[in-house]
Amino acid sequence: MRVIQEVQNQIRAALRAAVAAAVQAGDLSGPAPETIHLEAPKEKAHGDLATNLALVMARGERKPPRAVAEAILRHLNLEGTWAERVEVAGPGFLNFFLKPGWLHQVLVAVQREGENYGKSDHGQGKRVLLEYISANPTGPVVLVQARAGAVGSTLARLLNWAGYRCDTEFYVNDAGNQVKALARAVDLRARQLAGEPVEFTGEYPAEYVIDCARELLKQYPDFLQKPEEERLAFLERWAPEYFRAGQEEVLRRYGVVFDNWFSERKLRESGAVEALVQRLKEMGEAYEADGAVWMRTTKYGDDKDRVLVKSDGEYTYFAADAAYHLNKYERGYDLLINILGQDHHGYQGRMKAMVQCLGRPPESLELLFTQLVRLVKDGQEYKMSKRQGNIVELADLLEEVSVDAARFFFLMRSLDTHMDFDLNLANLASQENPVYYVQYAHARICSLLRQAEEAGYQVPDATSVRLEVLQDPAELDLLKKIAELPEEIIQAAESREPHRLARYVMDVAALFHAFYNRCRVLGAENEELTRARLVLADATRVVIRNVLGLMGVSAPERM
């Protein structure tokens, strides 16, 4: 049960009835918009919930927002709702002040739902495919991909908790020129390891290719005795799989597990790209010119049409990408979300046009872009790479900081902003470190509950306790924050902003620490208050654990 949703739905119904009454009285022309937004104001003095309904309606009403708000207020009947009073504020906000009793229901809901508290059916089972990271299988997972991994895996859990059916996928670009270049590079490194002088031209010179070549020779000691053509053909399949397996291993250690790894090579070998081009021609969405085949993406707002088949008969990456997205739709997904690197930002127009050429609405594809990460240590940019080249591997980062710290820090900033990752702060075992601060709150509650048990107290059934004795401002503030979790999850899922979870759980931790320092739990003024505060403390533990679980961060019971 989303207690706050029930409260909001009561108020929304009252607002719609007030607008209808105002229209009937001739005070407004109406109608009320289909969606009425309610959210907790930033300032406590502004009430428990606020709506911008009057501001939304003002333009259609041709009246100042405040006049619209006052008209709604005149016809507003709060009977049967948890609202105690309402005020018009600022340019025309309606601020609602709730009866204190509504909050105490939240503790019953948290205790009953436990590890499921925060889930809802908001998404009504809509099928979503979230593709993220999708790094070329030509090297290790690097820092910016690690950021996408933390965000993508958390977003997938958010969507599932918000009532969607979200699957995750890694698109393996194991075909094309980069794979041919990788095969040549591994072959050269293998020959080099065998003592042969070699020269690199356009191949991958990175040192991590040496490890790949070393493993190759370990598995196939007579590899170099085979003809070059045979060696390269073998490596075009073996080398990408070697790196893909390495990516999968480090990502699993990092808490990122995909439902599916989708191979571009297999897509091409299946004939799907060829079939797509033929289909687009038949639909009139592709045409031949200058010896090539083009997709009519300008028809849907792209700055130029895109080549599907080059004049030499080779299919482009764009053609494979189009076939891949058609495959996603044909698997029954209603919404596709792709998290891409910031260097792909210019692809948005062509990809939106592409899905329209496929006969799908542009809003069925969402593109999110991750910005760069800079490591900072001792106040300076930190070059951590242990290999030649200007890359930082996820594996190297996890030698410097814990998985918990890495994931939490990446989730503290919006995906589309540049971020500095402070290695000193991430390793700090004090409350200055955000992840430590939150985990310490959870451990502190667990310690409190152990002490209570030693003193003969169990966390009581919330329905058997007079929860209304929780009236201290610190208690009420914590209760309000706990009540917000189901809506917070929906908002974070809908806005594709997993960083909201980090902010939320830090707020919960801060409010718990304030409550703990102000209100005695064991040794409270009376037994009734102790029991109620134990219920509140345990509910806070559940909320912190659930949110950290969504973030892929552990919730230790001792620190």
Secondary structure, 3 states (H helix, E strand, C coil): CCHHHHHHHHHHHHHHHHHHHHHHCCCCCCCCCCCCCCECCCCHHHCCEEECHHHHHHHHHCCCHHHHHHHHHHCCCCCCCCEEEEEEECCCEEEEEECCHHHHHHHHHHHHHHHHCCCCCCCCCCEEEEECCCCCCCCCCEHHHHHHHHHHHHHHHHHHHCCCEEEEEEEECCCCHHHHHHHHHHHHHHHHHCCCCCCCCCCCCCCHHHHHHHHHHHHCCCHHHCCHHHHHHHHHHHHHHHHHHHHHHHHHHCCCCCCEEEEHHHHHHCCHHHHHHHHHHHHCCEEEECCEEEECHHHHCCCCCEEEECCCCCECHHHHHHHHHHHHHHCCCCEEEEEEEHHHHHHHHHHHHHHHHCCCCHHHEEEEEECCEEEEECCEECCCCCCCCCCCEHHHHHHHCCHHHHHHHHCCCCCCCCEEEEHHHHCCCCCCCHHHHHHHHHHHHHHHHHHHHHCCCCCCCHHHCCHHHCCCHHHHHHHHHHHCHHHHHHHHHHCCCCHHHHHHHHHHHHHHHHHHHHCCCCCCCCHHHHHHHHHHHHHHHHHHHHHHHHHCCCCCCCC
